[in-house]
Amino acid sequence: MARSRPLPSASLHIVLALLEGEKHGYALMGDVERMSDGAIKMGPGTLYGTIKRLLGDSLIEETAARNDAEVSEERRRYYRLTAKGEEVASAELARLRTLVRRVQRLRTDPGVQPA
């Protein structure tokens, strides 16, 4: 399943964080910051707006409700990638690998024209 355009940055980071397995919103914010070495600090508005779009695009789904013992009975919503989301994540990773290879080639051989 190929997308015609890359995922927006916030969507990409959430999808990549969910490759590790299901997570709740607060964990996603922390993972995005960790994966980006602190360069991206996603606030709740961006996080939940992006989650809403990813749900609408069927790239993620909410998992069964549960209580997290760490949060003294406060309900947390957990999310995971759908099969479509996993396909999109794989396509995005392949796109990024190709981009990095092209840039590395250009840096090592300036005479190479981008493809």
Secondary structure, DSSP 8 states (H G I E B T S, - for coil): ---SS---HHHHHHHHHHTT--EEHHHHHHHHHHHTTTS----HHHHHHHHHHHHHTTSEEE---EE-GGGTT-EE-EEEE-HHHHHHHHHHHHHHHHHHHHHHHHHH-TT----
